[in-house]
Amino acid sequence: MILHSHDLSHDPKGHDLTHHEVEHLLEHWIEHNESHSVSFKERAAQVARVSELAAQDINRAAELMDECTEMLKKALKDL
């Protein structure tokens, strides 16, 4: 089951990115990461009924996703 799709139509070796395109890309990644983090946290609660240790790992993954998101927000601010 596919829960979301990644836009694979952009060629990373294509043209040089404009400021606006970089801004849009960072905003997309930020939103995408935030969505994943929320999903991880919600699912961790369900997984905990099966394995507390696995749930802890998923929660840690959410924390790391949040750290990545903060770096992307910094990149956006640094544009």
One Martini backbone bead per residue (centre of mass of N, CA, C, O) as a GRO file, in nm:
protein
   79
    1MET     BB    1   0.095   0.037   0.024
    2ILE     BB    2   0.044   0.373  -0.066
    3LEU     BB    3   0.062   0.681   0.116
    4HIS     BB    4   0.274   0.815  -0.080
    5SER     BB    5   0.440   1.041  -0.301
    6HIS     BB    6   0.714   1.096  -0.495
    7ASP     BB    7   0.871   1.337  -0.681
    8LEU     BB    8   1.033   1.209  -0.984
    9SER     BB    9   1.038   1.441  -1.219
   10HIS     BB   10   1.299   1.544  -1.110
   11ASP     BB   11   1.613   1.631  -1.229
   12PRO     BB   12   1.915   1.644  -1.059
   13LYS     BB   13   2.080   1.697  -1.356
   14GLY     BB   14   1.975   1.942  -1.456
   15HIS     BB   15   1.918   2.236  -1.382
   16ASP     BB   16   1.961   2.511  -1.232
   17LEU     BB   17   1.863   2.642  -0.945
   18THR     BB   18   1.651   2.847  -0.809
   19HIS     BB   19   1.557   3.012  -0.543
   20HIS     BB   20   1.260   2.926  -0.560
   21GLU     BB   21   1.314   2.620  -0.590
   22VAL     BB   22   1.461   2.581  -0.325
   23GLU     BB   23   1.239   2.681  -0.144
   24HIS     BB   24   1.029   2.472  -0.234
   25LEU     BB   25   1.191   2.219  -0.163
   26LEU     BB   26   1.225   2.276   0.140
   27GLU     BB   27   0.926   2.298   0.207
   28HIS     BB   28   0.858   2.012   0.120
   29TRP     BB   29   1.050   1.859   0.310
   30ILE     BB   30   0.937   1.968   0.572
   31GLU     BB   31   0.650   1.865   0.538
   32HIS     BB   32   0.725   1.570   0.499
   33ASN     BB   33   0.871   1.524   0.769
   34GLU     BB   34   0.640   1.605   0.955
   35SER     BB   35   0.453   1.380   0.862
   36HIS     BB   36   0.635   1.144   0.945
   37SER     BB   37   0.662   1.207   1.244
   38VAL     BB   38   0.366   1.177   1.314
   39SER     BB   39   0.339   0.887   1.216
   40PHE     BB   40   0.548   0.759   1.399
   41LYS     BB   41   0.412   0.837   1.669
   42GLU     BB   42   0.145   0.693   1.619
   43ARG     BB   43   0.264   0.405   1.561
   44ALA     BB   44   0.422   0.360   1.821
   45ALA     BB   45   0.174   0.317   1.998
   46GLN     BB   46   0.091   0.056   1.848
   47VAL     BB   47   0.361  -0.104   1.865
   48ALA     BB   48   0.380  -0.126   2.179
   49ARG     BB   49   0.179  -0.375   2.189
   50VAL     BB   50   0.416  -0.557   2.061
   51SER     BB   51   0.683  -0.346   2.098
   52GLU     BB   52   0.861  -0.141   2.294
   53LEU     BB   53   1.134  -0.131   2.151
   54ALA     BB   54   1.029  -0.055   1.871
   55ALA     BB   55   0.891   0.205   1.964
   56GLN     BB   56   1.149   0.346   2.051
   57ASP     BB   57   1.278   0.348   1.769
   58ILE     BB   58   1.056   0.516   1.633
   59ASN     BB   59   1.083   0.762   1.817
   60ARG     BB   60   1.376   0.816   1.736
   61ALA     BB   61   1.317   0.863   1.440
   62ALA     BB   62   1.145   1.113   1.493
   63GLU     BB   63   1.368   1.280   1.620
   64LEU     BB   64   1.555   1.275   1.371
   65MET     BB   65   1.353   1.406   1.181
   66ASP     BB   66   1.338   1.670   1.342
   67GLU     BB   67   1.635   1.742   1.302
   68CYS     BB   68   1.625   1.757   0.997
   69THR     BB   69   1.411   1.978   0.983
   70GLU     BB   70   1.579   2.196   1.123
   71MET     BB   71   1.797   2.205   0.900
   72LEU     BB   72   1.603   2.288   0.673
   73LYS     BB   73   1.514   2.552   0.809
   74LYS     BB   74   1.795   2.673   0.808
   75ALA     BB   75   1.837   2.668   0.505
   76LEU     BB   76   1.600   2.854   0.443
   77LYS     BB   77   1.709   3.095   0.610
   78ASP     BB   78   1.999   3.096   0.446
   79LEU     BB   79   1.903   3.202   0.155
   0.00000   0.00000   0.00000
